[in-house]
Amino acid sequence: MSNDSVPSDIRLHRKSGLLELVYPDGNRYELCAEYLRVYSPSAEVRGHGPGQEVLQTGKKQVRITGLIPTGNYALRLVFDDRHDSGIYSWDYLRELAEQQQRYWSEYLDRLRAAGASREPLPPGTQAVRLEPLKPEDPPTGQS
């Protein structure tokens, strides 16, 4: 971790849902809650290894409800969808800030490719992922 990665000021703008990071070098960034949520460093989002990432959908209206300092090296963000396991190191937050345009574009491309949406599902709705049967899988109810 370099000292350039540690913000000199951190502000959560609850009304707008933005996390503002100001750095000693004068750079200032505003990161929206949705962006931070879909790029959470948690295992729920990243998986436990390469290729295990889980595309986050329906997070357009998510908000940050808490900021919890974690030692001298990170910040844990708490979101209103009850996600609170992502520990954002200072280096990772700086990376997210500096690469925001590219990462956001890549996220939108992945959503489009998956036929998914940023919009949350209506209350009481559950999503199910259907996949075609593999040739070796017998139809349900038959052997």
N, C-alpha and C positions, 0 to 999 in steps of 0.2 A: 504494500500500500504506500503510495507516495503522498506527501503532504498536499500536493496539488489536487488530490481526489477528495480531500476532506472539506465539506462546505463550511463557510464561515457563518452562514445563516440558513436556516431551514424554516419555512413557513407553510402551514397547511391552510389553504383558503377553502374553508368548508362550503361556502355558498357556490363557488365555481367548481369545486372538486379538484383544484390544482394543487400540486406540491411544488413549491418554489424553492429552488436551490441557488444560493449565491456563493461564489467561490472567491478566495483571496486574489486570484488573478483578474477579477473583475467580470468574469463570465457569469451570466444569470440565465437560468433555465426554468421553464414551467412545464411540468409533466402531469398529464391528466391521469385520474385514477384508473380509468379503463386501460390505458397503456401500461401503467405499472402492474396492474392485475394480470394482464395477459402475458406479461414478461416476468412474472414472479419467478424467483430463483428456487422455489419450492419443488420438492419431488413430485407433488401433485401435478405440476405444470411441466417440469423438465423431465420427469421420469428418473430412473436410476442409472441411466446410461444413454449413449448415443442411439438415436432412433426410437426412443421411448417417450418423446415429447407428446403432450396431449394438447391439441388445439383447443383454446378457450373460446367459447361462443357465448353469446347473449350477455356480454358484460358492459354494454353501452351505458347503462344507468348506475353501475357500481360506484360507490363512494368510499373514501378512506375515512375511517372513524377513529383511528388512533395511530400514533407514532411512538414506538418504544425503542429507546436507545439500547443497543446490544454491545456492551463493552465499549471499547474505543474504536471499534472497527466497522460497525454496521448499524443499520436501522431496521427494525421489524415493523412492517406496515400491517394494520388491521383494517379489513374491508367489511362493508356492511353485508356482504354475502357469506360472512363468517369465515372467510379465508384469512388465516393469520400465521401461516407457517413459513412464509417467505422472509428470509433474512437477507436484506440488501446491503452488501458490503459497500463501503464508500467508493471503491474502484468500479463496482458494477453500476451504482447509481450514476457515476460520472459517464460511464460508457453508454448507459441508456439515454442520458441527456445529450451527449455529443452525437449519437447515432439515431436520434429520435425519428428523423424524416425517413431514413432508410429502413429502420426496423418496423415503423408503422406501415410503410408501403408493403413490406414483405408479409406482415400480418394480414393486411387486407387481401393480398394475392392468395394466401393460404386459405382464407375464408371463402373467397370466390371459387377456388379449385375444389373445395369440399362441399360447395353448395350450402354453406352455413351463413349465419347472420350475426351481427353485433347486437341485434335486438333481443331482449330477454323473452322467454316464452311467457304466455299469459299465465296468471296464477292457476294452480291446480293442474297444469299440463306437464306431462312427463315425456321426454324425448327418448326414443329407442332407435338404435342403429341397426338397420337391416343390411345383411350382406348376402350375396348370392351363394347358393350351395356350391360346394366344390364337387367335381365329378365323382369323387369317392364317397361323398356323403349321401346316404339313402334318404328319400323323402320321409318326413315325420310320419310315424305310425306304421312304417313298413320296415322289413328287415332285409 
